[in-house]
C-alpha cells in the first residue's frame, strides 16, 4: 500500500509535464575524466609542469607526446574539446525532446561538457514516463 500523496507508477506525471531527471556519472569516472583532461591540457600548454616520473607508463606516453609529437597532442586536445562541446549541445537538444525543465537542461549541458559521454549516456538511457 502506498503512502498518502505518493504516486504509483501508473499515476506518474505524463510526458507533457516538465520533469527534473538528472543524474551524475559515477564519482570514480568523474575523477578519471577530469584527471585525463587536465593532464592533456598541461601536456599541451605547460609540458614542463607535468611530473612525468610519478605517472608511470602514462607519464612515459605523455612525455613522448608532449615533446616528440606536440602537433598530434594538440589535435587530440582540440578534438576532445570539440567532442565535449558537441556532446553538450546534443544534450540540450535531447533533454528538450525528453521534456526536461530548463534548469535541468542546463545541468545536463554543464555535466556533459565536463564528463562527456559518461554523462550523456545516462541522459540517452532515460526514458520519460508516457501516458
Backbone atoms as SQL, in Angstrom:
CREATE TABLE atoms (id INTEGER PRIMARY KEY, chain TEXT, resi INTEGER, resn TEXT, atom TEXT, x REAL, y REAL, z REAL);
INSERT INTO atoms VALUES
  (1, 'A', 1, 'UNK', 'N', 0.849, -1.176, 0.000),
  (2, 'A', 1, 'UNK', 'CA', 0.000, 0.000, 0.000),
  (3, 'A', 1, 'UNK', 'C', 0.893, 1.236, 0.000),
  (4, 'A', 2, 'UNK', 'N', 0.562, 2.196, -0.799),
  (5, 'A', 2, 'UNK', 'CA', 1.402, 3.392, -0.887),
  (6, 'A', 2, 'UNK', 'C', 0.967, 4.432, 0.138),
  (7, 'A', 3, 'UNK', 'N', 1.904, 5.320, 0.417),
  (8, 'A', 3, 'UNK', 'CA', 1.637, 6.383, 1.380),
  (9, 'A', 3, 'UNK', 'C', 0.706, 7.417, 0.760),
  (10, 'A', 4, 'UNK', 'N', -0.037, 8.145, 1.577),
  (11, 'A', 4, 'UNK', 'CA', -0.895, 9.203, 1.036),
  (12, 'A', 4, 'UNK', 'C', -0.036, 10.262, 0.345),
  (13, 'A', 5, 'UNK', 'N', -0.475, 10.687, -0.813),
  (14, 'A', 5, 'UNK', 'CA', 0.248, 11.729, -1.537),
  (15, 'A', 5, 'UNK', 'C', 1.303, 11.200, -2.484),
  (16, 'A', 6, 'UNK', 'N', 1.662, 9.908, -2.383),
  (17, 'A', 6, 'UNK', 'CA', 2.663, 9.368, -3.304),
  (18, 'A', 6, 'UNK', 'C', 1.966, 8.876, -4.561),
  (19, 'A', 7, 'UNK', 'N', 2.682, 8.874, -5.646),
  (20, 'A', 7, 'UNK', 'CA', 2.121, 8.457, -6.917),
  (21, 'A', 7, 'UNK', 'C', 2.610, 7.066, -7.260),
  (22, 'A', 8, 'UNK', 'N', 1.711, 6.215, -7.691),
  (23, 'A', 8, 'UNK', 'CA', 2.130, 4.894, -8.155),
  (24, 'A', 8, 'UNK', 'C', 2.685, 5.051, -9.565),
  (25, 'A', 9, 'UNK', 'N', 3.276, 3.987, -10.082),
  (26, 'A', 9, 'UNK', 'CA', 3.888, 4.077, -11.408),
  (27, 'A', 9, 'UNK', 'C', 2.852, 4.399, -12.477),
  (28, 'A', 10, 'UNK', 'N', 1.616, 4.003, -12.289),
  (29, 'A', 10, 'UNK', 'CA', 0.584, 4.301, -13.279),
  (30, 'A', 10, 'UNK', 'C', 0.045, 5.722, -13.132),
  (31, 'A', 11, 'UNK', 'N', 0.371, 6.404, -12.030),
  (32, 'A', 11, 'UNK', 'CA', -0.133, 7.756, -11.789),
  (33, 'A', 11, 'UNK', 'C', 0.942, 8.823, -11.954),
  (34, 'A', 12, 'UNK', 'N', 2.103, 8.462, -12.474),
  (35, 'A', 12, 'UNK', 'CA', 3.177, 9.446, -12.641),
  (36, 'A', 12, 'UNK', 'C', 2.764, 10.544, -13.601),
  (37, 'A', 13, 'UNK', 'N', 3.521, 11.640, -13.558),
  (38, 'A', 13, 'UNK', 'CA', 3.218, 12.762, -14.434),
  (39, 'A', 13, 'UNK', 'C', 3.350, 12.325, -15.890),
  (40, 'A', 14, 'UNK', 'N', 2.443, 12.764, -16.743),
  (41, 'A', 14, 'UNK', 'CA', 2.582, 12.441, -18.162),
  (42, 'A', 14, 'UNK', 'C', 3.739, 13.215, -18.771),
  (43, 'A', 15, 'UNK', 'N', 4.098, 12.857, -19.991),
  (44, 'A', 15, 'UNK', 'CA', 5.252, 13.457, -20.658),
  (45, 'A', 15, 'UNK', 'C', 5.114, 14.958, -20.888),
  (46, 'A', 16, 'UNK', 'N', 3.895, 15.472, -20.966),
  (47, 'A', 16, 'UNK', 'CA', 3.750, 16.895, -21.235),
  (48, 'A', 16, 'UNK', 'C', 4.095, 17.748, -20.021),
  (49, 'A', 17, 'UNK', 'N', 4.184, 17.166, -18.844),
  (50, 'A', 17, 'UNK', 'CA', 4.613, 17.901, -17.655),
  (51, 'A', 17, 'UNK', 'C', 6.140, 17.943, -17.635),
  (52, 'A', 18, 'UNK', 'N', 6.693, 19.076, -17.278),
  (53, 'A', 18, 'UNK', 'CA', 8.149, 19.206, -17.230),
  (54, 'A', 18, 'UNK', 'C', 8.701, 18.384, -16.071),
  (55, 'A', 19, 'UNK', 'N', 9.760, 17.633, -16.333),
  (56, 'A', 19, 'UNK', 'CA', 10.357, 16.789, -15.302),
  (57, 'A', 19, 'UNK', 'C', 11.759, 17.279, -14.955),
  (58, 'A', 20, 'UNK', 'N', 12.326, 16.719, -13.900),
  (59, 'A', 20, 'UNK', 'CA', 13.613, 17.162, -13.391),
  (60, 'A', 20, 'UNK', 'C', 14.648, 16.043, -13.339),
  (61, 'A', 21, 'UNK', 'N', 14.591, 15.063, -14.213),
  (62, 'A', 21, 'UNK', 'CA', 15.542, 13.955, -14.147),
  (63, 'A', 21, 'UNK', 'C', 16.968, 14.452, -14.368),
  (64, 'A', 22, 'UNK', 'N', 17.846, 14.136, -13.424),
  (65, 'A', 22, 'UNK', 'CA', 19.261, 14.480, -13.544),
  (66, 'A', 22, 'UNK', 'C', 20.064, 13.479, -12.736),
  (67, 'A', 23, 'UNK', 'N', 21.153, 12.990, -13.311),
  (68, 'A', 23, 'UNK', 'CA', 21.998, 12.010, -12.639),
  (69, 'A', 23, 'UNK', 'C', 23.449, 12.233, -13.046),
  (70, 'A', 24, 'UNK', 'N', 24.329, 12.269, -12.055),
  (71, 'A', 24, 'UNK', 'CA', 25.757, 12.419, -12.317),
  (72, 'A', 24, 'UNK', 'C', 26.380, 11.065, -12.650),
  (73, 'A', 25, 'UNK', 'N', 27.502, 11.069, -13.370),
  (74, 'A', 25, 'UNK', 'CA', 28.227, 9.813, -13.585),
  (75, 'A', 25, 'UNK', 'C', 28.817, 9.304, -12.268),
  (76, 'A', 26, 'UNK', 'N', 29.335, 8.115, -12.275),
  (77, 'A', 26, 'UNK', 'CA', 29.970, 7.541, -11.090),
  (78, 'A', 26, 'UNK', 'C', 31.149, 8.442, -10.677),
  (79, 'A', 27, 'UNK', 'N', 31.359, 8.668, -9.373),
  (80, 'A', 27, 'UNK', 'CA', 32.439, 9.554, -8.922),
  (81, 'A', 27, 'UNK', 'C', 33.837, 9.145, -9.417),
  (82, 'A', 28, 'UNK', 'N', 34.112, 7.856, -9.496),
  (83, 'A', 28, 'UNK', 'CA', 35.422, 7.412, -9.999),
  (84, 'A', 28, 'UNK', 'C', 35.589, 7.829, -11.458),
  (85, 'A', 29, 'UNK', 'N', 34.533, 7.684, -12.226),
  (86, 'A', 29, 'UNK', 'CA', 34.568, 8.106, -13.634),
  (87, 'A', 29, 'UNK', 'C', 34.815, 9.604, -13.735),
  (88, 'A', 30, 'UNK', 'N', 34.166, 10.375, -12.882),
  (89, 'A', 30, 'UNK', 'CA', 34.350, 11.828, -12.916),
  (90, 'A', 30, 'UNK', 'C', 35.801, 12.192, -12.630),
  (91, 'A', 31, 'UNK', 'N', 36.417, 11.537, -11.647),
  (92, 'A', 31, 'UNK', 'CA', 37.813, 11.823, -11.300),
  (93, 'A', 31, 'UNK', 'C', 38.739, 11.456, -12.462),
  (94, 'A', 32, 'UNK', 'N', 38.501, 10.306, -13.089),
  (95, 'A', 32, 'UNK', 'CA', 39.350, 9.867, -14.205),
  (96, 'A', 32, 'UNK', 'C', 39.248, 10.831, -15.382),
  (97, 'A', 33, 'UNK', 'N', 38.039, 11.266, -15.713),
  (98, 'A', 33, 'UNK', 'CA', 37.862, 12.186, -16.842),
  (99, 'A', 33, 'UNK', 'C', 38.532, 13.529, -16.553),
  (100, 'A', 34, 'UNK', 'N', 38.317, 14.071, -15.369),
  (101, 'A', 34, 'UNK', 'CA', 38.936, 15.357, -15.022),
  (102, 'A', 34, 'UNK', 'C', 40.459, 15.233, -15.007),
  (103, 'A', 35, 'UNK', 'N', 40.984, 14.134, -14.459),
  (104, 'A', 35, 'UNK', 'CA', 42.429, 13.907, -14.458),
  (105, 'A', 35, 'UNK', 'C', 42.958, 13.831, -15.884),
  (106, 'A', 36, 'UNK', 'N', 42.286, 13.066, -16.731),
  (107, 'A', 36, 'UNK', 'CA', 42.737, 12.902, -18.115),
  (108, 'A', 36, 'UNK', 'C', 42.725, 14.207, -18.893),
  (109, 'A', 37, 'UNK', 'N', 41.651, 14.961, -18.770),
  (110, 'A', 37, 'UNK', 'CA', 41.583, 16.241, -19.474),
  (111, 'A', 37, 'UNK', 'C', 42.605, 17.240, -18.934),
  (112, 'A', 38, 'UNK', 'N', 42.803, 17.225, -17.624),
  (113, 'A', 38, 'UNK', 'CA', 43.796, 18.128, -17.025),
  (114, 'A', 38, 'UNK', 'C', 45.207, 17.768, -17.481),
  (115, 'A', 39, 'UNK', 'N', 45.521, 16.474, -17.477),
  (116, 'A', 39, 'UNK', 'CA', 46.839, 16.024, -17.943),
  (117, 'A', 39, 'UNK', 'C', 47.051, 16.394, -19.403),
  (118, 'A', 40, 'UNK', 'N', 46.038, 16.193, -20.218),
  (119, 'A', 40, 'UNK', 'CA', 46.126, 16.540, -21.631),
  (120, 'A', 40, 'UNK', 'C', 46.372, 18.035, -21.809),
  (121, 'A', 41, 'UNK', 'N', 45.670, 18.853, -21.056),
  (122, 'A', 41, 'UNK', 'CA', 45.833, 20.305, -21.150),
  (123, 'A', 41, 'UNK', 'C', 47.237, 20.730, -20.724),
  (124, 'A', 42, 'UNK', 'N', 47.702, 20.193, -19.589),
  (125, 'A', 42, 'UNK', 'CA', 49.039, 20.541, -19.123),
  (126, 'A', 42, 'UNK', 'C', 50.102, 20.084, -20.107),
  (127, 'A', 43, 'UNK', 'N', 49.968, 18.889, -20.660),
  (128, 'A', 43, 'UNK', 'CA', 50.954, 18.395, -21.630),
  (129, 'A', 43, 'UNK', 'C', 50.980, 19.262, -22.884),
  (130, 'A', 44, 'UNK', 'N', 49.832, 19.786, -23.275),
  (131, 'A', 44, 'UNK', 'CA', 49.765, 20.645, -24.468),
  (132, 'A', 44, 'UNK', 'C', 50.383, 22.016, -24.240),
  (133, 'A', 45, 'UNK', 'N', 50.040, 22.623, -23.123),
  (134, 'A', 45, 'UNK', 'CA', 50.367, 24.037, -22.952),
  (135, 'A', 45, 'UNK', 'C', 51.457, 24.319, -21.914),
  (136, 'A', 46, 'UNK', 'N', 51.693, 23.415, -20.986),
  (137, 'A', 46, 'UNK', 'CA', 52.729, 23.573, -19.967),
  (138, 'A', 46, 'UNK', 'C', 53.455, 22.243, -19.738),
  (139, 'A', 47, 'UNK', 'N', 54.122, 21.711, -20.752),
  (140, 'A', 47, 'UNK', 'CA', 54.720, 20.377, -20.620),
  (141, 'A', 47, 'UNK', 'C', 55.801, 20.287, -19.543),
  (142, 'A', 48, 'UNK', 'N', 56.436, 21.387, -19.209),
  (143, 'A', 48, 'UNK', 'CA', 57.481, 21.347, -18.176),
  (144, 'A', 48, 'UNK', 'C', 56.900, 21.232, -16.766),
  (145, 'A', 49, 'UNK', 'N', 55.611, 21.480, -16.608),
  (146, 'A', 49, 'UNK', 'CA', 54.989, 21.451, -15.280),
  (147, 'A', 49, 'UNK', 'C', 54.450, 20.070, -14.899),
  (148, 'A', 50, 'UNK', 'N', 54.510, 19.112, -15.809),
  (149, 'A', 50, 'UNK', 'CA', 53.934, 17.785, -15.555),
  (150, 'A', 50, 'UNK', 'C', 54.978, 16.877, -14.903),
  (151, 'A', 51, 'UNK', 'N', 54.638, 16.237, -13.787),
  (152, 'A', 51, 'UNK', 'CA', 55.570, 15.305, -13.124),
  (153, 'A', 51, 'UNK', 'C', 55.508, 13.919, -13.778),
  (154, 'A', 52, 'UNK', 'N', 56.124, 13.777, -14.940),
  (155, 'A', 52, 'UNK', 'CA', 56.024, 12.549, -15.732),
  (156, 'A', 52, 'UNK', 'C', 56.498, 11.316, -14.972),
  (157, 'A', 53, 'UNK', 'N', 57.521, 11.449, -14.154),
  (158, 'A', 53, 'UNK', 'CA', 58.090, 10.275, -13.467),
  (159, 'A', 53, 'UNK', 'C', 57.111, 9.659, -12.472),
  (160, 'A', 54, 'UNK', 'N', 56.173, 10.443, -11.961),
  (161, 'A', 54, 'UNK', 'CA', 55.208, 9.929, -10.994),
  (162, 'A', 54, 'UNK', 'C', 53.999, 9.259, -11.649),
  (163, 'A', 55, 'UNK', 'N', 53.925, 9.326, -12.953),
  (164, 'A', 55, 'UNK', 'CA', 52.752, 8.807, -13.653),
  (165, 'A', 55, 'UNK', 'C', 52.980, 7.429, -14.272),
  (166, 'A', 56, 'UNK', 'N', 54.144, 6.855, -14.072),
  (167, 'A', 56, 'UNK', 'CA', 54.430, 5.518, -14.584),
  (168, 'A', 56, 'UNK', 'C', 54.384, 5.471, -16.101),
  (169, 'A', 57, 'UNK', 'N', 53.801, 4.405, -16.673),
  (170, 'A', 57, 'UNK', 'CA', 53.730, 4.280, -18.131),
  (171, 'A', 57, 'UNK', 'C', 52.929, 5.404, -18.784),
  (172, 'A', 58, 'UNK', 'N', 51.936, 5.903, -18.089),
  (173, 'A', 58, 'UNK', 'CA', 51.170, 7.030, -18.617),
  (174, 'A', 58, 'UNK', 'C', 52.061, 8.267, -18.747),
  (175, 'A', 59, 'UNK', 'N', 52.953, 8.452, -17.787),
  (176, 'A', 59, 'UNK', 'CA', 53.892, 9.565, -17.847),
  (177, 'A', 59, 'UNK', 'C', 54.866, 9.440, -19.006),
  (178, 'A', 60, 'UNK', 'N', 55.306, 8.220, -19.284),
  (179, 'A', 60, 'UNK', 'CA', 56.203, 7.989, -20.423),
  (180, 'A', 60, 'UNK', 'C', 55.503, 8.361, -21.727),
  (181, 'A', 61, 'UNK', 'N', 54.260, 7.923, -21.880),
  (182, 'A', 61, 'UNK', 'CA', 53.494, 8.258, -23.082),
  (183, 'A', 61, 'UNK', 'C', 53.235, 9.756, -23.160),
  (184, 'A', 62, 'UNK', 'N', 52.850, 10.355, -22.041),
  (185, 'A', 62, 'UNK', 'CA', 52.553, 11.789, -22.028),
  (186, 'A', 62, 'UNK', 'C', 53.799, 12.604, -22.371),
  (187, 'A', 63, 'UNK', 'N', 54.950, 12.206, -21.840),
  (188, 'A', 63, 'UNK', 'CA', 56.197, 12.927, -22.129),
  (189, 'A', 63, 'UNK', 'C', 56.572, 12.786, -23.605),
  (190, 'A', 64, 'UNK', 'N', 56.413, 11.581, -24.138),
  (191, 'A', 64, 'UNK', 'CA', 56.709, 11.372, -25.556),
  (192, 'A', 64, 'UNK', 'C', 55.819, 12.263, -26.415),
  (193, 'A', 65, 'UNK', 'N', 54.517, 12.266, -26.131),
  (194, 'A', 65, 'UNK', 'CA', 53.601, 13.088, -26.925),
  (195, 'A', 65, 'UNK', 'C', 53.885, 14.577, -26.760),
  (196, 'A', 66, 'UNK', 'N', 54.183, 14.998, -25.535),
  (197, 'A', 66, 'UNK', 'CA', 54.409, 16.426, -25.273),
  (198, 'A', 66, 'UNK', 'C', 55.652, 16.952, -25.982),
  (199, 'A', 67, 'UNK', 'N', 56.717, 16.145, -26.017),
  (200, 'A', 67, 'UNK', 'CA', 57.983, 16.643, -26.560),
  (201, 'A', 67, 'UNK', 'C', 58.296, 16.156, -27.972),
  (202, 'A', 68, 'UNK', 'N', 57.769, 14.992, -28.347),
  (203, 'A', 68, 'UNK', 'CA', 58.087, 14.457, -29.666),
  (204, 'A', 68, 'UNK', 'C', 56.951, 14.644, -30.675),
  (205, 'A', 69, 'UNK', 'N', 55.733, 14.719, -30.188),
  (206, 'A', 69, 'UNK', 'CA', 54.571, 14.826, -31.067),
  (207, 'A', 69, 'UNK', 'C', 53.611, 15.936, -30.592),
  (208, 'A', 70, 'UNK', 'N', 54.083, 17.154, -30.449),
  (209, 'A', 70, 'UNK', 'CA', 53.204, 18.206, -29.905),
  (210, 'A', 70, 'UNK', 'C', 52.014, 18.521, -30.815),
  (211, 'A', 71, 'UNK', 'N', 52.200, 18.411, -32.130),
  (212, 'A', 71, 'UNK', 'CA', 51.083, 18.679, -33.042),
  (213, 'A', 71, 'UNK', 'C', 49.976, 17.646, -32.848),
  (214, 'A', 72, 'UNK', 'N', 50.359, 16.380, -32.754),
  (215, 'A', 72, 'UNK', 'CA', 49.382, 15.317, -32.518),
  (216, 'A', 72, 'UNK', 'C', 48.660, 15.525, -31.188),
  (217, 'A', 73, 'UNK', 'N', 49.408, 15.898, -30.170),
  (218, 'A', 73, 'UNK', 'CA', 48.818, 16.129, -28.856),
  (219, 'A', 73, 'UNK', 'C', 47.805, 17.274, -28.904),
  (220, 'A', 74, 'UNK', 'N', 48.121, 18.339, -29.625),
  (221, 'A', 74, 'UNK', 'CA', 47.182, 19.465, -29.745),
  (222, 'A', 74, 'UNK', 'C', 45.950, 19.053, -30.546),
  (223, 'A', 75, 'UNK', 'N', 46.146, 18.205, -31.545),
  (224, 'A', 75, 'UNK', 'CA', 44.983, 17.691, -32.295),
  (225, 'A', 75, 'UNK', 'C', 44.071, 16.882, -31.376),
  (226, 'A', 76, 'UNK', 'N', 44.671, 16.065, -30.518),
  (227, 'A', 76, 'UNK', 'CA', 43.886, 15.282, -29.560),
  (228, 'A', 76, 'UNK', 'C', 43.144, 16.215, -28.609),
  (229, 'A', 77, 'UNK', 'N', 43.845, 17.242, -28.105),
  (230, 'A', 77, 'UNK', 'CA', 43.228, 18.188, -27.168),
  (231, 'A', 77, 'UNK', 'C', 42.038, 18.903, -27.803),
  (232, 'A', 78, 'UNK', 'N', 42.267, 19.504, -28.993),
  (233, 'A', 78, 'UNK', 'CA', 41.192, 20.253, -29.627),
  (234, 'A', 78, 'UNK', 'C', 40.071, 19.333, -30.085),
  (235, 'A', 79, 'UNK', 'N', 40.397, 18.115, -30.465),
  (236, 'A', 79, 'UNK', 'CA', 39.367, 17.138, -30.807),
  (237, 'A', 79, 'UNK', 'C', 38.508, 16.795, -29.605),
  (238, 'A', 80, 'UNK', 'N', 39.157, 16.607, -28.447),
  (239, 'A', 80, 'UNK', 'CA', 38.408, 16.305, -27.224),
  (240, 'A', 80, 'UNK', 'C', 37.501, 17.469, -26.844),
  (241, 'A', 81, 'UNK', 'N', 38.010, 18.688, -26.968),
  (242, 'A', 81, 'UNK', 'CA', 37.195, 19.867, -26.644),
  (243, 'A', 81, 'UNK', 'C', 35.997, 19.946, -27.586),
  (244, 'A', 82, 'UNK', 'N', 36.233, 19.732, -28.884),
  (245, 'A', 82, 'UNK', 'CA', 35.127, 19.779, -29.847),
  (246, 'A', 82, 'UNK', 'C', 34.091, 18.686, -29.570),
  (247, 'A', 83, 'UNK', 'N', 34.559, 17.501, -29.210),
  (248, 'A', 83, 'UNK', 'CA', 33.627, 16.424, -28.878),
  (249, 'A', 83, 'UNK', 'C', 32.794, 16.764, -27.647),
  (250, 'A', 84, 'UNK', 'N', 33.420, 17.354, -26.646),
  (251, 'A', 84, 'UNK', 'CA', 32.684, 17.718, -25.429),
  (252, 'A', 84, 'UNK', 'C', 31.671, 18.824, -25.716),
  (253, 'A', 85, 'UNK', 'N', 32.045, 19.782, -26.547),
  (254, 'A', 85, 'UNK', 'CA', 31.104, 20.854, -26.909),
  (255, 'A', 85, 'UNK', 'C', 29.948, 20.269, -27.712),
  (256, 'A', 86, 'UNK', 'N', 30.262, 19.407, -28.683),
  (257, 'A', 86, 'UNK', 'CA', 29.215, 18.778, -29.486),
  (258, 'A', 86, 'UNK', 'C', 28.277, 17.932, -28.643),
  (259, 'A', 87, 'UNK', 'N', 28.851, 17.132, -27.733),
  (260, 'A', 87, 'UNK', 'CA', 28.023, 16.329, -26.832),
  (261, 'A', 87, 'UNK', 'C', 27.127, 17.218, -25.982),
  (262, 'A', 88, 'UNK', 'N', 27.667, 18.337, -25.517),
  (263, 'A', 88, 'UNK', 'CA', 26.890, 19.253, -24.674),
  (264, 'A', 88, 'UNK', 'C', 25.713, 19.845, -25.441),
  (265, 'A', 89, 'UNK', 'N', 25.975, 20.263, -26.673),
  (266, 'A', 89, 'UNK', 'CA', 24.889, 20.819, -27.484),
  (267, 'A', 89, 'UNK', 'C', 23.828, 19.759, -27.783),
  (268, 'A', 90, 'UNK', 'N', 24.279, 18.539, -28.032),
  (269, 'A', 90, 'UNK', 'CA', 23.329, 17.446, -28.258),
  (270, 'A', 90, 'UNK', 'C', 22.513, 17.175, -26.988),
  (271, 'A', 91, 'UNK', 'N', 23.140, 17.305, -25.821),
  (272, 'A', 91, 'UNK', 'CA', 22.408, 17.081, -24.569),
  (273, 'A', 91, 'UNK', 'C', 21.297, 18.118, -24.395),
  (274, 'A', 92, 'UNK', 'N', 21.534, 19.353, -24.851),
  (275, 'A', 92, 'UNK', 'CA', 20.464, 20.363, -24.793),
  (276, 'A', 92, 'UNK', 'C', 19.285, 19.942, -25.661),
  (277, 'A', 93, 'UNK', 'N', 19.596, 19.504, -26.863),
  (278, 'A', 93, 'UNK', 'CA', 18.538, 19.052, -27.772),
  (279, 'A', 93, 'UNK', 'C', 17.799, 17.843, -27.194),
  (280, 'A', 94, 'UNK', 'N', 18.562, 16.876, -26.733),
  (281, 'A', 94, 'UNK', 'CA', 17.980, 15.637, -26.223),
  (282, 'A', 94, 'UNK', 'C', 17.143, 15.881, -24.970),
  (283, 'A', 95, 'UNK', 'N', 17.649, 16.691, -24.052),
  (284, 'A', 95, 'UNK', 'CA', 16.884, 16.958, -22.837),
  (285, 'A', 95, 'UNK', 'C', 15.615, 17.751, -23.151),
  (286, 'A', 96, 'UNK', 'N', 15.671, 18.581, -24.178),
  (287, 'A', 96, 'UNK', 'CA', 14.461, 19.285, -24.608),
  (288, 'A', 96, 'UNK', 'C', 13.440, 18.327, -25.192),
  (289, 'A', 97, 'UNK', 'N', 13.918, 17.361, -25.979),
  (290, 'A', 97, 'UNK', 'CA', 12.994, 16.396, -26.573),
  (291, 'A', 97, 'UNK', 'C', 12.415, 15.448, -25.522),
  (292, 'A', 98, 'UNK', 'N', 13.106, 15.301, -24.393),
  (293, 'A', 98, 'UNK', 'CA', 12.592, 14.464, -23.296),
  (294, 'A', 98, 'UNK', 'C', 11.792, 15.304, -22.308),
  (295, 'A', 99, 'UNK', 'N', 11.571, 16.576, -22.674),
  (296, 'A', 99, 'UNK', 'CA', 10.701, 17.485, -21.934),
  (297, 'A', 99, 'UNK', 'C', 11.177, 17.735, -20.507),
  (298, 'A', 100, 'UNK', 'N', 12.469, 18.004, -20.356),
  (299, 'A', 100, 'UNK', 'CA', 13.021, 18.311, -19.039),
  (300, 'A', 100, 'UNK', 'C', 12.970, 19.815, -18.806),
  (301, 'A', 101, 'UNK', 'N', 12.926, 20.208, -17.545),
  (302, 'A', 101, 'UNK', 'CA', 12.886, 21.625, -17.188),
  (303, 'A', 101, 'UNK', 'C', 14.153, 22.333, -17.647),
  (304, 'A', 102, 'UNK', 'N', 14.066, 23.639, -17.804),
  (305, 'A', 102, 'UNK', 'CA', 15.198, 24.430, -18.277),
  (306, 'A', 102, 'UNK', 'C', 16.400, 24.316, -17.347),
  (307, 'A', 103, 'UNK', 'N', 16.175, 24.396, -16.051),
  (308, 'A', 103, 'UNK', 'CA', 17.299, 24.289, -15.115),
  (309, 'A', 103, 'UNK', 'C', 17.959, 22.910, -15.199),
  (310, 'A', 104, 'UNK', 'N', 17.167, 21.888, -15.420),
  (311, 'A', 104, 'UNK', 'CA', 17.706, 20.534, -15.564),
  (312, 'A', 104, 'UNK', 'C', 18.480, 20.413, -16.869),
  (313, 'A', 105, 'UNK', 'N', 17.998, 21.057, -17.912),
  (314, 'A', 105, 'UNK', 'CA', 18.713, 21.048, -19.199),
  (315, 'A', 105, 'UNK', 'C', 20.081, 21.711, -19.061),
  (316, 'A', 106, 'UNK', 'N', 20.139, 22.801, -18.303),
  (317, 'A', 106, 'UNK', 'CA', 21.425, 23.474, -18.064),
  (318, 'A', 106, 'UNK', 'C', 22.361, 22.552, -17.276),
  (319, 'A', 107, 'UNK', 'N', 21.832, 21.849, -16.280),
  (320, 'A', 107, 'UNK', 'CA', 22.642, 20.890, -15.524),
  (321, 'A', 107, 'UNK', 'C', 23.220, 19.821, -16.447),
  (322, 'A', 108, 'UNK', 'N', 22.394, 19.293, -17.345),
  (323, 'A', 108, 'UNK', 'CA', 22.879, 18.283, -18.281),
  (324, 'A', 108, 'UNK', 'C', 23.962, 18.869, -19.187),
  (325, 'A', 109, 'UNK', 'N', 23.751, 20.089, -19.668),
  (326, 'A', 109, 'UNK', 'CA', 24.728, 20.726, -20.553),
  (327, 'A', 109, 'UNK', 'C', 26.092, 20.835, -19.865),
  (328, 'A', 110, 'UNK', 'N', 26.108, 21.333, -18.643),
  (329, 'A', 110, 'UNK', 'CA', 27.367, 21.521, -17.908),
  (330, 'A', 110, 'UNK', 'C', 28.017, 20.180, -17.595),
  (331, 'A', 111, 'UNK', 'N', 27.217, 19.226, -17.152),
  (332, 'A', 111, 'UNK', 'CA', 27.758, 17.921, -16.783),
  (333, 'A', 111, 'UNK', 'C', 28.308, 17.186, -17.998),
  (334, 'A', 112, 'UNK', 'N', 27.601, 17.246, -19.108),
  (335, 'A', 112, 'UNK', 'CA', 28.086, 16.579, -20.320),
  (336, 'A', 112, 'UNK', 'C', 29.335, 17.289, -20.834),
  (337, 'A', 113, 'UNK', 'N', 29.400, 18.600, -20.719),
  (338, 'A', 113, 'UNK', 'CA', 30.607, 19.308, -21.138),
  (339, 'A', 113, 'UNK', 'C', 31.810, 18.847, -20.314),
  (340, 'A', 114, 'UNK', 'N', 31.627, 18.653, -19.025),
  (341, 'A', 114, 'UNK', 'CA', 32.731, 18.247, -18.150),
  (342, 'A', 114, 'UNK', 'C', 33.088, 16.770, -18.276),
  (343, 'A', 115, 'UNK', 'N', 32.094, 15.908, -18.382),
  (344, 'A', 115, 'UNK', 'CA', 32.344, 14.465, -18.293),
  (345, 'A', 115, 'UNK', 'C', 32.037, 13.696, -19.566),
  (346, 'A', 116, 'UNK', 'N', 31.607, 14.383, -20.603),
  (347, 'A', 116, 'UNK', 'CA', 31.423, 13.748, -21.900),
  (348, 'A', 116, 'UNK', 'C', 30.372, 12.665, -21.928),
  (349, 'A', 117, 'UNK', 'N', 30.679, 11.609, -22.670),
  (350, 'A', 117, 'UNK', 'CA', 29.707, 10.556, -22.903),
  (351, 'A', 117, 'UNK', 'C', 29.306, 9.822, -21.625),
  (352, 'A', 118, 'UNK', 'N', 30.153, 9.831, -20.620),
  (353, 'A', 118, 'UNK', 'CA', 29.803, 9.149, -19.369),
  (354, 'A', 118, 'UNK', 'C', 28.567, 9.785, -18.742),
  (355, 'A', 119, 'UNK', 'N', 28.364, 11.050, -18.987),
  (356, 'A', 119, 'UNK', 'CA', 27.152, 11.719, -18.516),
  (357, 'A', 119, 'UNK', 'C', 26.051, 11.634, -19.577),
  (358, 'A', 120, 'UNK', 'N', 26.421, 11.843, -20.826),
  (359, 'A', 120, 'UNK', 'CA', 25.431, 11.811, -21.905),
  (360, 'A', 120, 'UNK', 'C', 24.749, 10.451, -21.993),
  (361, 'A', 121, 'UNK', 'N', 25.480, 9.393, -21.728),
  (362, 'A', 121, 'UNK', 'CA', 24.901, 8.057, -21.774),
  (363, 'A', 121, 'UNK', 'C', 23.737, 7.888, -20.809),
  (364, 'A', 122, 'UNK', 'N', 23.818, 8.534, -19.666),
  (365, 'A', 122, 'UNK', 'CA', 22.722, 8.462, -18.690),
  (366, 'A', 122, 'UNK', 'C', 21.491, 9.198, -19.204),
  (367, 'A', 123, 'UNK', 'N', 21.710, 10.314, -19.888),
  (368, 'A', 123, 'UNK', 'CA', 20.580, 11.052, -20.463),
  (369, 'A', 123, 'UNK', 'C', 19.967, 10.264, -21.620),
  (370, 'A', 124, 'UNK', 'N', 20.784, 9.650, -22.434),
  (371, 'A', 124, 'UNK', 'CA', 20.272, 8.853, -23.552),
  (372, 'A', 124, 'UNK', 'C', 19.433, 7.683, -23.033),
  (373, 'A', 125, 'UNK', 'N', 19.894, 7.062, -21.941),
  (374, 'A', 125, 'UNK', 'CA', 19.193, 5.902, -21.387),
  (375, 'A', 125, 'UNK', 'C', 17.874, 6.282, -20.708),
  (376, 'A', 126, 'UNK', 'N', 17.718, 7.536, -20.320),
  (377, 'A', 126, 'UNK', 'CA', 16.499, 7.963, -19.620),
  (378, 'A', 126, 'UNK', 'C', 15.298, 7.889, -20.548),
  (379, 'A', 127, 'UNK', 'N', 14.263, 7.214, -20.094),
  (380, 'A', 127, 'UNK', 'CA', 13.027, 7.102, -20.839),
  (381, 'A', 127, 'UNK', 'C', 11.920, 7.778, -20.040),
  (382, 'A', 128, 'UNK', 'N', 11.393, 8.911, -20.519),
  (383, 'A', 128, 'UNK', 'CA', 10.319, 9.570, -19.776),
  (384, 'A', 128, 'UNK', 'C', 9.064, 8.699, -19.711),
  (385, 'A', 129, 'UNK', 'N', 8.302, 8.873, -18.659),
  (386, 'A', 129, 'UNK', 'CA', 7.056, 8.134, -18.474),
  (387, 'A', 129, 'UNK', 'C', 6.014, 8.706, -19.418),
  (388, 'A', 130, 'UNK', 'N', 5.367, 7.848, -20.149),
  (389, 'A', 130, 'UNK', 'CA', 4.317, 8.303, -21.093),
  (390, 'A', 130, 'UNK', 'C', 2.949, 7.949, -20.533),
  (391, 'A', 131, 'UNK', 'N', 1.933, 8.621, -21.078),
  (392, 'A', 131, 'UNK', 'CA', 0.540, 8.373, -20.640),
  (393, 'A', 131, 'UNK', 'C', 0.151, 6.937, -20.856);
